[in-house]
Amino acid sequence: MRSSLAAALVVTLSLGTGVQAEAPQDETSARPERTANTTPDAADVSPNVGIPPEYVWTNVVTDFDRDRLARLDEAIALGNEESYAASATIRERAAFHKVMDAQTASVNDADLLGWWACRTIKVGGNFAGLVVYSWFDCKVSVRDGFLFFEKRSGSQRLSGRLYQDGTDRRVLLAAPTYNDEPQRVYSGPEGGITDPQRQDKVGVLSQLDDGRLRVVFPWSVLESTYDVLELRRPE
C-alpha cells in the first residue's frame, strides 16, 4: 500500500519541490555551442531558479530559527557533552547512540510518506541531561503541494512543512500544539512567537541507512540543548 501511494504522488511531490520533470533526451543529441546569448549551463544557475519563493525555506524561516540552524553542530556538541553528566540508564544511552550515531543516506521524499512510530529524546540542558520518551504516532503526507509532517499523538504535538535542502536533509519548519488543540502554522519571516510553550520548532530531517528517520531540533527553548525525534515504521 505504501509503495502504491508513493507512486501515485510522484507528480505532486515534483510540483511541491518546485522541480519540473523533463522529457528524456537522446544521449547522442548534439549539445549546442555556447554563445554570449546562450542560456547558462545548469551548473551556473542557482538551484532555486524557477521555484516559487514560498517553496524555499530560507525565504520563510524566522531570523531566530535561521540562527538556530546555523549553529546546529554547536548545539549537538554541547548537548552531548552535557548529557554525560546525567544519570541516564544504560537503555536510554543505547537508544540515544543508536539514533545519533547511525549512518545517513540521501533523502528520498517518497520514502518519507505514511505513518511512523516516533519518540523524542531530550539531550543536555537543565532538565535531566538525557531523557528518552515513549513511542507515539507521526505521519508525513502531501498537503498544498508540500511534504507535511505531523506528530499526531501524545500531549506535545507538532506539525509543519518539510522543505528541500540538498540531497541529504530536509528542513522542518513547524509549530507545537498540546493535546487536541488545532494545528497552527509556522509564524514565518515577519516575526516569531516568544512564548516558550508556543515557540516555533525548527529541525533537520535525515534519512538513516536502516530505513529510520531522524529529526534534530537545535537549541530548544524548553528544558534541553537539543531534541532528537527518532522515527521508525510501525511494527
C-alpha positions in Angstrom: 0.0 0.0 0.0 2.8 2.5 0.9 4.6 1.9 -2.4 1.4 2.4 -4.5 0.7 5.6 -2.5 4.3 6.8 -3.2 3.9 6.1 -6.9 0.6 8.0 -7.1 2.1 11.1 -5.5 5.3 11.4 -7.6 3.8 14.2 -9.7 2.5 16.0 -6.6 6.0 15.8 -5.0 7.6 17.2 -8.1 5.3 20.2 -8.0 5.8 20.6 -4.3 9.6 20.8 -4.5 9.5 23.2 -7.4 11.1 20.6 -9.8 9.7 20.2 -13.2 10.0 16.8 -14.9 11.9 16.9 -18.2 11.3 14.9 -21.3 14.1 12.3 -21.9 16.7 13.4 -24.4 18.6 11.2 -26.8 22.0 10.8 -25.3 23.5 11.2 -28.8 21.9 14.6 -29.3 24.4 17.3 -30.1 25.0 19.9 -27.4 24.5 23.4 -28.7 27.6 25.6 -28.7 27.6 28.3 -26.1 27.5 31.9 -27.3 27.1 35.2 -25.5 23.3 34.9 -25.8 23.0 31.2 -24.8 21.3 30.2 -21.6 23.9 29.2 -19.0 24.6 25.6 -18.1 22.6 24.2 -15.1 25.8 24.3 -13.0 25.9 28.1 -13.4 22.3 28.6 -12.3 21.1 28.8 -8.7 19.2 25.6 -7.7 16.3 27.8 -6.6 15.8 29.5 -10.0 12.2 29.0 -11.2 11.0 27.8 -7.8 8.3 30.0 -6.1 9.8 31.8 -3.2 7.5 30.2 -0.7 9.0 26.8 -1.5 12.4 27.8 -0.4 12.9 27.6 3.4 15.4 30.4 3.6 12.6 32.8 2.4 10.2 31.5 5.1 12.3 31.0 8.2 12.5 33.5 11.1 15.8 35.1 11.9 15.8 33.3 15.3 15.4 29.9 13.7 17.9 30.7 10.9 20.4 31.3 13.7 19.5 28.1 15.5 20.0 26.1 12.3 23.3 27.8 11.6 24.6 26.6 15.0 23.3 23.0 14.7 26.6 21.4 15.1 27.4 23.5 18.2 24.1 22.5 19.8 24.8 18.8 19.2 28.4 19.1 20.6 27.3 20.9 23.7 24.2 18.8 24.3 26.2 15.6 24.0 28.8 16.9 26.5 26.1 17.9 29.0 24.3 14.5 28.6 27.3 12.6 30.1 26.7 14.4 33.4 23.2 12.9 33.5 22.2 9.9 35.5 20.7 8.2 32.4 20.1 4.4 32.3 22.0 2.1 30.0 18.9 1.7 27.9 18.5 5.4 27.5 22.1 5.8 26.4 21.8 2.9 24.0 18.7 4.4 22.4 20.4 7.8 22.1 23.5 6.4 20.4 21.5 4.2 18.1 19.8 7.2 16.5 22.6 9.8 16.7 25.5 7.5 15.6 23.6 6.0 12.7 24.8 6.4 9.1 22.7 8.7 6.9 21.6 8.2 3.3 20.3 10.5 0.6 16.7 11.5 1.3 14.0 10.0 -1.0 10.8 12.0 -0.5 8.6 9.1 -1.5 10.1 7.0 1.3 9.0 9.6 3.9 5.3 9.2 3.2 3.0 7.4 5.6 2.7 6.6 9.3 5.7 6.3 11.6 6.2 5.4 15.3 8.2 8.3 16.8 9.8 9.2 20.1 11.6 12.3 21.4 15.0 12.2 23.1 15.9 15.4 25.0 19.7 16.0 25.2 21.6 18.3 27.5 20.3 21.4 29.2 19.0 21.9 32.7 16.1 19.4 32.6 17.7 16.0 33.2 20.6 15.7 30.7 19.3 12.8 28.7 15.6 11.6 28.6 14.0 9.1 26.2 10.3 9.3 25.9 7.7 6.7 24.8 6.7 6.0 21.2 3.8 8.0 19.7 2.3 8.4 16.2 3.8 10.6 13.4 2.8 11.0 9.8 4.2 12.5 6.6 1.8 13.4 3.8 1.4 15.9 1.0 -0.6 19.0 1.8 -0.9 22.0 -0.5 2.0 20.8 -2.6 4.4 20.4 0.3 5.6 17.5 2.3 3.8 17.9 5.6 5.0 16.5 8.9 2.7 15.8 11.9 3.3 14.3 15.4 -0.3 13.1 15.9 -0.4 11.7 19.5 0.9 12.5 22.9 0.4 15.6 24.9 3.1 17.6 23.0 2.3 17.6 19.2 3.9 19.2 16.2 3.0 20.0 12.6 4.7 21.8 9.7 6.1 21.8 6.3 9.2 19.9 5.1 11.4 21.9 2.7 14.0 20.7 0.2 17.6 21.4 1.3 20.1 19.4 -0.8 20.1 15.7 -1.2 20.9 14.6 2.4 18.5 16.6 4.5 15.1 18.3 4.7 14.3 21.3 6.9 11.2 21.2 9.1 9.5 24.5 10.0 6.7 23.6 12.4 4.6 24.9 15.3 3.8 23.0 18.5 0.4 22.3 20.0 -0.8 20.5 23.0 -3.3 17.6 23.3 -6.2 18.1 21.0 -5.6 21.8 20.1 -6.0 22.6 16.4 -2.8 22.7 14.4 -1.1 26.1 14.0 1.1 27.4 11.2 4.7 28.3 11.4 4.9 32.0 12.2 7.1 33.0 9.2 9.7 35.6 8.5 7.7 38.6 9.7 8.2 37.7 13.3 8.1 34.9 15.8 6.3 33.7 18.8 8.2 34.4 22.0 6.1 32.3 24.5 8.4 29.2 25.1 5.3 27.0 25.2 4.2 28.2 21.7 7.5 29.0 20.0 8.2 27.6 16.6 10.2 24.4 16.1 12.9 24.2 13.5 14.5 20.8 12.7 16.7 19.0 10.2 15.4 15.7 9.0 17.9 12.9 7.9 17.1 9.5 6.4 19.1 6.8 8.0 20.5 3.9 6.1 18.4 1.3 8.0 15.1 3.0 7.0 14.6 5.1 10.1 14.4 8.9 10.1 15.9 11.4 12.5 14.9 15.0 13.1 17.3 17.2 15.2 15.9 20.3 16.8 18.8 22.6 17.9 18.7 25.0 20.8 15.4 24.0 22.3 13.8 26.8 24.3 12.5 24.4 26.9 14.5 22.0 29.1 17.2 20.7 26.7 20.0 21.9 24.5 18.6 20.0 21.6 15.9 17.4 20.9 16.0 14.5 18.5 12.9 12.8 17.2 13.5 9.2 16.1 11.1 7.7 13.6 10.6 4.0 12.6 7.9 2.2 10.7 5.2 0.8 13.0 5.6 -2.9 13.7 
